[in-house]
């Protein structure tokens, strides 16, 4: 079989086969409506088949969908019997939907197109029983739309690609120094000013090149509602990220009073201009630890909570990473705040801000999650951690009883280059090949076999878009590696060194055809195509194997 991610078991005689045709109907049990709609609109459209509802008493040639309460959440069993049809039973609605993703793969690459291309060719599915369930409940992708904005349709397409790979969390990085991408009605300047910049660094921040045209865009509140609803139909949770207290220059450009106004001098103004930042790196301008700032972001989050309902995901990501403390050290107001609160230093001041929003979110039935810097100065009581600087932050958080999502940059930052060759476009970071990602293990040895391992909710791959200017560049960096990551997150794989990468490569030969049908501009196994290269544009490659930290 050529299924990706690999299922837990495939059994059955594998004889004869079920061939869907114009007579095929769908019998959808209670709670399976999302899968019924998806099969009809997506697979039916690709095959040119209407898939009408089954009439009472219909026998044979039926796609049967049902929920089996005796199965685990997200688990499914797909049974193919040529004389009957296909039955997908799931432990819940999500399990039925994941079973339908497997069915689509069984129907061949043409099932991934938007319209039929071979009406006279029938694809049969051999009789078999596939039983499957995910390893982790958090199987995610983080997409940064702040550095380079992606239009709404590209985000919806991204959700379709996640669903096709049985990934169920979309971490939506909406704000940063280089852009604010979500409409906040109470504070309109966040998008009027903060959503665009006058020019953009081309390549790594050390490059001499600039793209001199303005760059920007944002999602209206109705856009956000549409994205969340579209994700929910595909059993994907959307976790919004509103970055505080660092990575906030776009917000400060819109509302300067949010910054440390008592230490912004002429020299720093000349460096940053208090405009939306046009280059990359860690920005020195951070939020002031003032009551004004806290109230402002509470008002922002009130609108965010309305747009991202808890029924879809309880989590709200508040960033917390890469917050330089230089302004706080120089600011009389910040130092006064430290003294007033009885804090030891600036790290504890950041922790106080994080704890404030942890309490604020918890009071509204939500959970805070942040990058592993939120460990510095003490972790907020209910917070979860995205462990990005390595495994260490996640290990410390899990041992302290906090939930963790493992996303170490050395392993699953997909902005990092895919090969060592000079042809890799805008090469950033360590070489992370398809095989490297396939051998990534989310649970480190320090937690393996311990009770604390239960705090590892799962894993996600992160896509930072400083050098990804459009959808095609995102495709190139993300695929095919996301297919390997999806198998790591879903499948019950053996230890890293024992994984059968040769078998995965064999299955990928078919999966490339699925990606072709979906129009994905992936990196070919032999290297970038001529139009995928960016000759002469400076990157920042890091040589050698990445450290395991």
Beta strands, then each sheet from edge to edge (+ up, - down):
strand 1: 9-11
strand 2: 18-19
strand 3: 25-28
strand 4: 62-67
strand 5: 76-81
strand 6: 85-90
strand 7: 124-125
strand 8: 128-132
strand 9: 138-144
strand 10: 169-173
strand 11: 175-176
strand 12: 179-180
strand 13: 196-197
strand 14: 200-201
strand 15: 210-211
strand 16: 215-216
strand 17: 237-244
strand 18: 315-319
strand 19: 367-371
strand 20: 384-387
strand 21: 404-406
strand 22: 428-429
strand 23: 456-463
strand 24: 540-541
sheet 1: 1+ 8- 5+ 6- 4- 3-
sheet 2: 2+ 7-
sheet 3: 9+ 10+ 17+ 18+ 19+ 20+ 21+ 23+ 9+
sheet 4: 11+ 12-
sheet 5: 13+ 16-
sheet 6: 14+ 15-
sheet 7: 22+ 24+
end
